[in-house]
Structures are given as structure tokens and as C-alpha cells.
Amino acid sequence: MHISEGVLSAPVLIGCGAAAATCTAVGLKKLDMDRIMHVSLLTSTFFVASLIHVPLGPASIHLVLNGLLGIVLGWVCFPAIVTALLLQALLFQYGGITVLGVNTIIMALPAVFAYYIVRPWLVSGGGKRAVAAFLAGFITILFSSILLALALVTSDKGFFHSASILLAAQFPLMIVEGFITMFAVHFLAKVQPDFLYSEALQ
């Protein structure tokens, strides 16, 4: 889901860059230093999951796990995701520096949305927790795909066909991410409930 450099227009790059910087500042302000190990672990998980990607037009598809980051970290997922994306750009040339803000918004904004919509269900446990976790993985990829398509079409209407293909190609990934997030939440609830249920927003 990384957008490559040289694809988007300057207004989209600047606007998303400013928005990403603002949201990252909010995330840093809300970061509890006692939870830095949790944040580091999830940043590493995001970094590794995104390394295996399949190029598709001006972007790519791959595991993201931003739903898991969102429901555990809340706004703190912004500094976590931007750190992982920056390292991927510098070390592996995935995405790029100029599109760092856009890629951050595409992956982190839906994660924060999932925090507010889905996380309250996690405390219920049982079936509600499983459904909430699946939805977290599913809807974050859905909204990320929509944001990716909007970034492309807003930059150049000629990308409409490519954006449509990218959006359709993400549907299998939405289901996969939903199940992976569900299994991850189930595992964390059993072995490390404090990791899952500790409050992300301070």
C-alpha cells in the first residue's frame, strides 16, 4: 500500500505531509514513556509485515496490521507508523521520503478511527472481542485503500482506472488482515492482557 515517489501532485504531498506532521505531534504528546516497549514492539511488527509486498501499478499490496496498532496504541500509532515507513524508505526504498506524509496518513488515520470505533468492544471479551478485532483489521484496510485511491485521483484523474484496480485488489487483504488481527488479539488477551488493554491515550 506504499505509494511510490514521483506519482502524486505537490498539493497532495504538502497537504498530507502537514497533516501527518500534526497527527504525529499529537501521538508523541500522548505517548506514555512507560509503554515505549509496547510501541517499539508494534512498530517492529508493522515494519516486518510490510516488507513482503506485491507491486501493483503505482503502489503495492502487503500485510499492514495497522488495525492492530490502532486498537492498541490509538494516536500513538502515528509516530510508530511514520518511524517504520521512514526506515523502510531509507533501507529498502519502499515508498519514499517525499511521500512519507501521504503513506503515513493512508495507514495511520484509519488506525486511529478503528481505535475510537472498535476498541470499546474489546473489553467485552468473548465473541464481541473477536468480532471487534476482525473489524479492526478489515475496516482499516478498507479505509486505507479508499485514502490511497483518493490520493491518486486527486493528483491526476488519469489514475482513476489504476485507483479502481488497487481498491478492488485490496478486498482479499481486508479479509486476511481481519483474521490475523483477530488471532493476534485473542493471543494477546490470553498471554499478555495488560499489553492489549492498557490505555493508549493518556
TIDRENTOR-911940 format. One line per 3 residues: number of its first residue (from 1); their letters; for each residue x, y, z of C-alpha. Coordinates in steps of 0.02 Angstrom, whole numbers, plus 50000, padded with zeros to 5 digits. Layout:
NUM> A> X/Y/Z | ... .
This chain:
1> MHI> 50000/50000/50000 | 50152/50112/49984 | 50134/50248/49853 .
4> SEG> 50295/50275/49757 | 50383/50440/49733 | 50352/50543/49577 .
7> VLS> 50168/50494/49566 | 50071/50620/49669 | 50045/50806/49644 .
10> APV> 50129/50938/49752 | 49968/50995/49839 | 49928/50816/49893 .
13> LIG> 50106/50789/49955 | 50111/50954/50050 | 49936/50937/50124 .
16> CGA> 49961/50758/50182 | 50136/50798/50244 | 50069/50938/50354 .
19> AAA> 49926/50829/50417 | 50045/50685/50456 | 50164/50800/50549 .
22> TCT> 50021/50870/50654 | 49949/50699/50695 | 50122/50630/50736 .
25> AVG> 50149/50775/50857 | 49983/50732/50940 | 50037/50550/50952 .
28> LKK> 50204/50596/51030 | 50118/50706/51157 | 50005/50562/51208 .
31> LDM> 50147/50435/51216 | 50171/50364/51389 | 50357/50327/51409 .
34> DRI> 50313/50179/51521 | 50237/50098/51366 | 50383/50131/51249 .
37> MHV> 50422/49945/51238 | 50245/49908/51182 | 50257/50043/51049 .
40> SLL> 50428/49981/50991 | 50365/49802/50976 | 50214/49852/50872 .
43> TST> 50321/49967/50764 | 50436/49820/50728 | 50286/49710/50688 .
46> FFV> 50220/49839/50565 | 50394/49859/50489 | 50418/49673/50459 .
49> ASL> 50240/49639/50399 | 50254/49774/50266 | 50418/49709/50195 .
52> IHV> 50336/49570/50094 | 50242/49666/49961 | 50174/49638/49786 .
55> PLG> 50194/49785/49665 | 50030/49839/49586 | 50036/49991/49473 .
58> PAS> 50095/50148/49565 | 50075/50063/49735 | 50087/49889/49812 .
61> IHL> 49987/49768/49918 | 50054/49686/50075 | 50011/49649/50255 .
64> VLN> 49991/49809/50354 | 49923/49766/50528 | 49876/49947/50556 .
67> GLL> 49713/49888/50635 | 49811/49802/50773 | 49918/49957/50800 .
70> GIV> 49765/50067/50804 | 49665/49972/50935 | 49816/49953/51049 .
73> LGW> 49904/50122/51027 | 49771/50248/50975 | 49852/50411/50918 .
76> VCF> 50023/50342/50963 | 50011/50235/50806 | 50059/50391/50706 .
79> PAI> 50238/50404/50772 | 50251/50213/50766 | 50197/50203/50584 .
82> VTA> 50297/50353/50524 | 50454/50280/50604 | 50429/50113/50517 .
85> LLL> 50390/50195/50350 | 50544/50307/50363 | 50656/50157/50396 .
88> QAL> 50578/50061/50251 | 50608/50209/50135 | 50789/50230/50190 .
91> LFQ> 50837/50046/50199 | 50732/49965/50062 | 50669/50109/49953 .
94> YGG> 50487/50064/49988 | 50381/50219/49964 | 50500/50365/49984 .
97> ITV> 50539/50521/50083 | 50429/50641/49984 | 50278/50526/50001 .
100> LGV> 50310/50487/50184 | 50170/50602/50242 | 50044/50529/50118 .
103> NTI> 50087/50349/50162 | 50077/50390/50347 | 49903/50466/50329 .
106> IMA> 49845/50319/50223 | 49898/50191/50353 | 49883/50282/50520 .
109> LPA> 49723/50384/50505 | 49611/50230/50482 | 49702/50150/50629 .
112> VFA> 49652/50294/50743 | 49474/50282/50675 | 49472/50097/50723 .
115> YYI> 49531/50143/50898 | 49379/50250/50929 | 49252/50139/50841 .
118> VRP> 49311/49963/50882 | 49418/49967/51040 | 49270/49989/51161 .
121> WLV> 49208/49816/51107 | 49372/49733/51156 | 49337/49746/51342 .
124> SGG> 49180/49641/51320 | 49280/49484/51286 | 49216/49326/51202 .
127> GKR> 49128/49340/51036 | 49117/49529/51039 | 49305/49541/51059 .
130> AVA> 49332/49425/50910 | 49212/49524/50801 | 49290/49688/50855 .
133> AFL> 49465/49627/50814 | 49411/49563/50642 | 49326/49729/50604 .
136> AGF> 49481/49824/50658 | 49586/49731/50530 | 49453/49740/50395 .
139> ITI> 49399/49921/50406 | 49573/49993/50424 | 49625/49914/50258 .
142> LFS> 49460/49969/50180 | 49483/50150/50233 | 49669/50147/50192 .
145> SIL> 49626/50086/50017 | 49499/50224/49995 | 49626/50355/50053 .
148> LAL> 49755/50282/49933 | 49632/50291/49789 | 49585/50470/49835 .
151> ALV> 49768/50523/49840 | 49795/50454/49665 | 49635/50525/49588 .
154> TSD> 49659/50695/49672 | 49833/50705/49598 | 49780/50656/49422 .
157> KGF> 49610/50598/49360 | 49704/50485/49240 | 49739/50374/49389 .
160> FHS> 49554/50333/49409 | 49570/50164/49323 | 49726/50118/49422 .
163> ASI> 49645/50175/49584 | 49492/50067/49548 | 49602/49914/49518 .
166> LLA> 49701/49947/49677 | 49542/49966/49779 | 49470/49803/49712 .
169> AQF> 49635/49712/49739 | 49634/49755/49924 | 49473/49660/49965 .
172> PLM> 49558/49490/49991 | 49686/49579/50101 | 49547/49656/50205 .
175> IVE> 49484/49482/50250 | 49660/49416/50284 | 49700/49565/50394 .
178> GFI> 49537/49542/50487 | 49577/49362/50533 | 49760/49397/50575 .
181> TMF> 49708/49541/50689 | 49575/49431/50770 | 49702/49292/50807 .
184> AVH> 49830/49419/50870 | 49704/49498/50989 | 49648/49326/51051 .
187> FLA> 49829/49278/51084 | 49870/49441/51174 | 49712/49430/51279 .
190> KVQ> 49769/49259/51341 | 49955/49284/51368 | 49976/49472/51394 .
193> PDF> 49810/49557/51432 | 49898/49712/51502 | 49977/49739/51331 .
196> LYS> 49808/49737/51248 | 49700/49827/51374 | 49817/49959/51445 .
199> EAL> 49754/50130/51396 | 49841/50202/51242 | 49780/50379/51266 .
202> Q> 49847/50469/51418 .
